[in-house]
Amino acid sequence: MATFATCAGARVRRWKMQSLLTVATGAVLLFAMAILPYTLRNYHTLGQWVFMRDNFGLELAMSNGPGARATMEENSSAGGTLDQHPFNSRAAAASLRDLGEVEYYHRQQSAAVAWIKANPRAFLTLVAKRAGYLILPLSKRWYQRVIAGVISLMSIAGGVLLWRSRYRLGVRCLAASIVGYLLVYLLIEHDIRYVYPALYLESLLAGSCARSEERR
């Protein structure tokens, strides 16, 4: 998203194509350098090319299936879906060992997708609840809920107030980065630690909101 925003901003500012390509190439090379060691490690360990992490299928299955709830805390309770996680289930761990990590996760993803297709209403209910928790994150600690909720609501207000301002390009790119990061968590069980990276970005919009009100 940062690369996209930079290139989009450069284009709007009418950079020459050569400069734009230089920025894009540099960004791609830095990105490749950052992920290359782990990608090579994955190929060496798993025997297949895996882009960063391979466990999306497992997380999807733990978050969407019979008895699945919207939050990790609920799914961690007795009888919750996390009872079937390889960390907690000997049978699941044995299956992962026998099938291999990549194949096991692919099967988990297929099972989750099949459940979603068979239970669209239950799935959409989970999505709606998780969307609510992305706006007002849930935590055992009351002060975390308050701080995260204030930042989230102020960031929304900041985005609305500044959407058509002279800072609209930066605001829209920042909003796109936040939404782009959070989209996957409509599908995955909610836990406040997943929201931490977004809160850093949201705090920029929240601060912009406070600053714009101060200037008024």
C-alpha positions as CSV (number, residue, x, y, z in Angstrom):
1,M,0.0,0.0,0.0
2,A,2.9,2.4,0.8
3,T,4.4,1.7,-2.7
4,F,1.0,2.2,-4.4
5,A,0.3,5.4,-2.5
6,T,3.8,6.8,-3.4
7,C,3.4,6.0,-7.0
8,A,-0.2,7.4,-7.1
9,G,1.0,10.6,-5.4
10,A,3.9,11.0,-7.8
11,R,1.6,10.6,-10.7
12,V,-0.8,13.2,-9.4
13,R,2.1,15.6,-8.9
14,R,3.0,15.0,-12.6
15,W,6.4,13.4,-12.0
16,K,8.1,12.4,-15.2
17,M,7.7,8.7,-16.0
18,Q,11.5,8.1,-15.5
19,S,11.3,9.4,-11.9
20,L,8.1,7.4,-11.3
21,L,9.7,4.2,-12.6
22,T,12.8,4.9,-10.4
23,V,10.7,5.2,-7.3
24,A,8.6,2.1,-8.2
25,T,11.7,0.0,-9.0
26,G,13.4,1.0,-5.8
27,A,10.3,0.1,-3.7
28,V,10.0,-3.3,-5.4
29,L,13.7,-4.1,-4.8
30,L,13.5,-3.1,-1.1
31,F,10.3,-5.1,-0.7
32,A,12.0,-8.1,-2.3
33,M,15.1,-7.8,-0.1
34,A,12.9,-7.7,3.0
35,I,10.9,-10.8,2.3
36,L,13.6,-12.9,0.4
37,P,15.3,-14.5,3.5
38,Y,12.0,-15.8,4.9
39,T,10.7,-16.8,1.5
40,L,13.9,-18.9,0.9
41,R,13.6,-20.3,4.4
42,N,10.0,-21.4,3.6
43,Y,11.1,-23.1,0.4
44,H,13.9,-24.9,2.1
45,T,11.7,-26.0,5.0
46,L,8.4,-26.7,3.3
47,G,9.6,-27.7,-0.2
48,Q,7.2,-25.2,-1.9
49,W,7.3,-21.6,-2.6
50,V,5.3,-19.8,0.0
51,F,4.7,-16.0,0.0
52,M,5.7,-15.0,3.6
53,R,3.1,-17.1,5.6
54,D,1.2,-20.2,4.6
55,N,-1.3,-20.5,7.5
56,F,-4.2,-18.5,6.2
57,G,-6.2,-21.7,5.5
58,L,-5.8,-22.7,9.2
59,E,-6.8,-19.3,10.5
60,L,-9.8,-19.3,8.1
61,A,-11.0,-22.7,9.4
62,M,-10.6,-21.7,13.1
63,S,-12.6,-18.5,12.4
64,N,-15.4,-20.0,10.2
65,G,-16.8,-23.4,10.9
66,P,-19.3,-25.2,13.2
67,G,-19.4,-23.4,16.5
68,A,-17.1,-20.5,15.4
69,R,-17.5,-17.2,17.1
70,A,-16.3,-13.7,16.2
71,T,-13.4,-13.4,18.7
72,M,-10.3,-15.5,19.5
73,E,-11.3,-15.3,23.2
74,E,-14.6,-17.0,22.5
75,N,-13.1,-19.6,20.2
76,S,-10.5,-20.4,22.9
77,S,-13.2,-21.3,25.4
78,A,-14.1,-24.9,26.1
79,G,-15.6,-26.5,23.0
80,G,-14.5,-23.6,20.8
81,T,-12.9,-24.0,17.4
82,L,-9.4,-23.6,18.7
83,D,-9.7,-26.9,20.5
84,Q,-9.0,-28.3,16.9
85,H,-5.9,-26.2,16.4
86,P,-2.7,-28.2,16.1
87,F,-1.4,-26.4,19.1
88,N,-4.2,-27.8,21.2
89,S,-5.2,-31.1,19.4
90,R,-2.9,-34.1,19.2
91,A,-5.0,-35.5,16.4
92,A,-4.7,-32.2,14.4
93,A,-1.0,-32.1,15.1
94,A,-0.5,-35.6,13.9
95,S,-2.5,-34.9,10.7
96,L,-0.3,-31.8,10.1
97,R,2.8,-33.9,10.5
98,D,1.6,-36.6,8.2
99,L,0.2,-34.4,5.4
100,G,2.8,-31.7,5.6
101,E,2.2,-28.1,6.6
102,V,1.2,-26.7,3.2
103,E,-1.2,-29.6,2.3
104,Y,-2.8,-29.5,5.8
105,Y,-3.5,-25.8,5.5
106,H,-4.9,-26.2,2.0
107,R,-7.4,-28.8,3.3
108,Q,-8.3,-26.6,6.2
109,Q,-9.0,-23.7,3.8
110,S,-11.2,-26.0,1.6
111,A,-13.2,-27.1,4.6
112,A,-13.7,-23.5,5.7
113,V,-14.8,-22.4,2.2
114,A,-17.2,-25.3,2.0
115,W,-18.7,-24.3,5.4
116,I,-19.1,-20.6,4.3
117,K,-20.9,-21.7,1.1
118,A,-23.2,-23.9,3.1
119,N,-23.9,-21.4,5.8
120,P,-23.8,-17.9,4.2
121,R,-26.1,-16.3,6.9
122,A,-23.9,-17.5,9.8
123,F,-20.8,-16.4,7.9
124,L,-22.2,-12.9,7.2
125,T,-23.2,-12.6,10.9
126,L,-19.6,-13.3,11.9
127,V,-18.3,-10.8,9.3
128,A,-20.6,-8.1,10.7
129,K,-19.5,-8.8,14.3
130,R,-15.8,-8.7,13.3
131,A,-16.4,-5.4,11.4
132,G,-17.8,-3.9,14.6
133,Y,-14.8,-5.0,16.5
134,L,-12.5,-3.4,14.0
135,I,-14.2,-0.1,14.7
136,L,-14.5,-0.7,18.5
137,P,-11.8,-3.2,19.3
138,L,-12.5,-5.7,22.1
139,S,-10.0,-6.4,24.9
140,K,-10.0,-7.8,28.4
141,R,-8.4,-4.6,29.5
142,W,-11.0,-1.8,29.7
143,Y,-8.4,1.0,29.1
144,Q,-7.3,-0.7,25.9
145,R,-10.9,-0.7,24.7
146,V,-11.3,3.0,25.5
147,I,-8.0,4.0,23.9
148,A,-8.5,1.9,20.8
149,G,-12.1,3.0,20.4
150,V,-11.3,6.7,20.7
151,I,-8.5,6.4,18.2
152,S,-10.7,4.5,15.8
153,L,-13.7,6.8,16.0
154,M,-11.5,9.9,15.7
155,S,-9.7,8.5,12.7
156,I,-13.1,8.0,11.0
157,A,-14.1,11.6,11.9
158,G,-10.7,12.8,10.6
159,G,-11.1,10.9,7.3
160,V,-14.6,12.4,6.8
161,L,-13.6,16.0,7.7
162,L,-10.4,16.0,5.5
163,W,-11.7,13.8,2.6
164,R,-12.2,16.9,0.4
165,S,-9.6,19.1,2.0
166,R,-6.3,20.2,0.4
167,Y,-4.8,17.1,2.2
168,R,-7.2,14.8,0.4
169,L,-4.6,12.8,-1.5
170,G,-2.6,11.9,1.7
171,V,-5.8,11.3,3.7
172,R,-7.3,9.0,1.0
173,C,-4.0,7.0,0.6
174,L,-3.8,6.7,4.4
175,A,-7.4,5.5,4.6
176,A,-6.7,3.0,1.8
177,S,-3.8,1.6,3.7
178,I,-5.9,1.2,6.8
179,V,-8.7,-0.5,5.0
180,G,-6.4,-2.6,3.0
181,Y,-4.7,-3.9,6.1
182,L,-7.9,-4.6,8.0
183,L,-9.9,-6.3,5.2
184,V,-8.6,-9.7,6.0
185,Y,-9.7,-9.4,9.6
186,L,-13.3,-9.5,8.4
187,L,-12.6,-13.2,7.7
188,I,-10.4,-14.0,10.7
189,E,-11.4,-14.1,14.3
190,H,-10.9,-10.8,16.2
191,D,-8.1,-10.2,18.6
192,I,-6.9,-6.7,19.6
193,R,-3.3,-7.5,18.9
194,Y,-4.2,-7.8,15.2
195,V,-5.4,-4.2,15.3
196,Y,-2.3,-2.7,16.7
197,P,-0.6,-1.9,13.3
198,A,-3.8,-0.3,12.1
199,L,-4.0,1.9,15.2
200,Y,-0.7,3.5,14.4
201,L,-2.0,4.6,11.1
202,E,-5.4,5.5,12.5
203,S,-3.7,7.7,15.1
204,L,-2.4,9.9,12.2
205,L,-5.9,10.5,11.0
206,A,-7.1,11.0,14.6
207,G,-4.4,13.6,15.1
208,S,-5.3,15.3,11.9
209,C,-8.9,15.4,13.0
210,A,-7.9,17.0,16.3
211,R,-5.6,19.5,14.6
212,S,-8.3,20.5,12.0
213,E,-10.8,21.2,14.9
214,E,-8.2,23.2,16.7
215,R,-7.6,25.4,13.6
216,R,-11.3,26.1,13.4
